[in-house]
Amino acid sequence: MKSLRYTVSFLVAVFLAGCMTGPDYQRPDLATPGNWSQPMQGGEKADTPEAVHWWKEFSDSRLDALVSRALAANLDIRLAESRIREARGNLVRTGAALWPQLNVSGSYQRRQIAEINTSRPPSARANAVFSKNGLTGLSISGTSPAGPGVSITPDLRGGGNTTVGVSAGTESLAKKPDRQMDLYQTGFDASWELDIFGATRRAKEAARAEIEAAEENRRAVYISVAAEMARSYFDLRALQHRLAIARSNTATVENSLQLVQARFDAGLTSELDVRRAEAQLANTRALIPALEYGIEQAIHRMSILCAEIPGALREELITTEELPDAPPEVLVGIPSELLRRRPDIRRDERLLAAATARIGVATADLFPKFMLTGSLMGSASDFSGLSLGANRIWSIGPAIRWPVFDAGRIRANIDIQNARQEQALLSYEKTVIQSFAEVENALVLYAQEQNRFEELGKSVEAGEKALAIANDLYAQGLVSYLEVLDAERTLFTARDQRLQSQVSVLTSLVSLYKALGGGWEGSTV
């Protein structure tokens, strides 16, 4: 018993001072540029962005309500939250291996025992006495100490007489009635695998990093859902305004056709002008169905983002409303801040930490595993007498398991985990580089789209003046109707492009907010 206590004490001491296999994780130190390559313009500033809900910067109550609604109900967000709960459960399950495991057992059996009895009925025995003169005596008895047989007994006293005995008997097996009995058993067994080489602790380290990665993934989904809702909302408002412009242009072309038809009837123009006006009217009307389809499609996208059936938001969104204005200033920060702001970068960094810890888990398989095991069992034929005190069987002691030959399986697994860590590092570096590129592209697009919007505004203004002049000259018969048609087409195209540019300014700003990390404060499940 003393040796057992010494053994247990030694194993526990080794466990408490146990080492950790595998490399310790260190966050990669990646070089980041000091400033963005594109100069700040168009309201962009290098100040540190504030952790705000960026969609509120557009000062649109309808957009604010839609984004809040989507963040509360979106199925992708709920899926990400479920994965967080899964990761947390995995951490608890992994950590449970550090503690002793105790199992209680009990059983009941009804047994039937068949018993066999051996009996010998009386046997006959005859004894004959022989002398020199022949048979001198004969006796018969009814008992026999054994089964059938013959015995010869010489006269050792010198009398010359010899006794010969013959016995005959039978042996029978008599079956007793079966006997039934109850058997109750109870007990427990315990085991404790000592994490001497840190396999379980490394597994917990990986599981904890995976929880953090899942939380960052949820933040990334939050940003994506908010950005998609904002884009869809801006697209909807732009399509509604483009539809209004198309219908207005249709009415204008219809009036022009009536004017041309009247001049043709009066013999003041040719049929060619009439046919050109009719073609212009048909082309303008042909734009309307595509715009109406785009409106319905945008409403369907927003409904799905809110976990609603496609047409659920139609009634509240079908009415045309003005596009919001872009905020006058956009805080973009500096490149080094991007590493801590973007959730996809933080997610990949946590996945790299988990992959590093998995190397330690695999390496620990090279070393022996030490365990303490014990059990105690008791049995009784009556439930009231069942206890662990009487009729008990117990065992306790250490155990070791060490793989001596596995055909290279363990070392192959270590190589696999090293390769996965390398892949995680490359994925992290790729995400960082892509993030910088996304910000740079968004900065360029936002600035250039603002310039384009300003130029298209000038184009619309000039087109309106050109159309007015063309109509006056045509009314005076100084130009052909072709000049009027060209002026109408130019003005319509300029108005449509300016509207598309206006929504591009807004959506490029959304892309910039998303590329910068969204300014999302995060939340808990």
ABEGO torsion letter per residue (X at the ends): XAAAAAAAAAAAAAAAABBBBEBBBBBBBBBBBABBABBBBGGBBABBBBBBBAAAAAGBAAAAAAAAAAAAABAAAAAAAAAAAAAAAAAAAAAAAABBBBBBBBBBBBBBBBBBBBBBBBBBBBBBBBBAAEBABBBBBABBABBBEBBBBBBAAGAGBBBBBBBBBBBBBBBBBBBBBBBBBBEBBBBBBBBAAGAAAAAAAAAAAAAAAAAAAAAAAAAAAAAAAAAAAAAAAAAAAAAAAAAAAAAAAAAAAAAAAAAAAAGABBAAAAAAAAAAAAAAAAAAAAAAAAAAAAAAAAAAAAGBBAAAAAAAAABBBBBBBBBABBBAEBAAAAAAABAAAAAAAAAAAAAAAAAAAAAAAABBBBBBBBBBBBBBABAAABBAABGBBBBBEBBBBBBABAGGAAAAAAAAAAAAAAAAAAAAAAAAAAAAAAAAAAAAAAAAAAAAAAAAAAAAAAAAAAAAAAAAAAAAGABBAAAAAAAAAAAAAAAAAAAAAAAAAAAAAAAAAAAAGGGBAEBBX
